[in-house]
Amino acid sequence: MSIKKKDSGGVAIGGMLIAGVGVGLAFVQHSPMLFVAALLSGLGLGLVIAAIFAHRSN
């Protein structure tokens, strides 16, 4: 019987994306481009964290 490991990469990506939206909402009144930048930064950071989780689980 094999035990499945929990994949938390998707959780990291989604969590950081939502954090980016939260930060971006603080800047949306100042500049819409800052909102987009915060969103993409959150996505990028989530991808980095997911890659670290995948590397450590191997």
C-alpha positions in Angstrom: 0.0 0.0 0.0 1.5 3.3 -1.0 1.0 6.5 0.9 0.2 9.6 -1.1 2.0 12.8 -0.2 0.1 16.0 0.1 0.9 18.5 -2.7 0.9 21.9 -1.1 2.3 23.7 -4.2 -1.2 24.8 -5.4 -2.0 26.1 -1.9 1.2 28.2 -1.9 0.5 29.6 -5.4 -3.1 30.4 -4.6 -2.3 31.9 -1.2 0.4 34.2 -2.5 -1.8 35.2 -5.4 -4.5 36.3 -2.9 -1.9 38.1 -0.8 -0.9 39.9 -4.0 -4.5 40.9 -4.6 -4.8 42.2 -1.1 -1.6 44.3 -1.4 -2.7 45.5 -4.9 -6.0 46.7 -3.6 -4.2 49.1 -1.3 -2.5 50.6 -4.3 -5.3 50.5 -6.9 -6.4 54.1 -6.1 -2.9 55.4 -6.6 -2.0 53.5 -9.8 -3.7 50.5 -11.5 -0.2 49.4 -12.8 0.8 48.9 -9.1 -2.1 46.6 -8.7 -1.0 44.5 -11.6 2.6 44.5 -10.4 1.5 43.3 -6.9 -0.6 40.6 -8.5 2.3 39.3 -10.6 4.7 39.6 -7.7 2.4 37.4 -5.6 2.1 34.9 -8.4 5.8 34.8 -8.9 6.5 34.4 -5.2 3.9 31.6 -5.0 5.6 29.7 -7.9 9.0 30.0 -6.1 7.6 28.7 -2.9 5.9 25.8 -4.7 9.2 24.9 -6.4 10.9 24.9 -3.0 8.2 22.6 -1.6 8.5 20.3 -4.6 12.3 20.1 -4.2 12.1 19.3 -0.5 9.5 16.6 -0.9 11.8 14.6 -3.3 
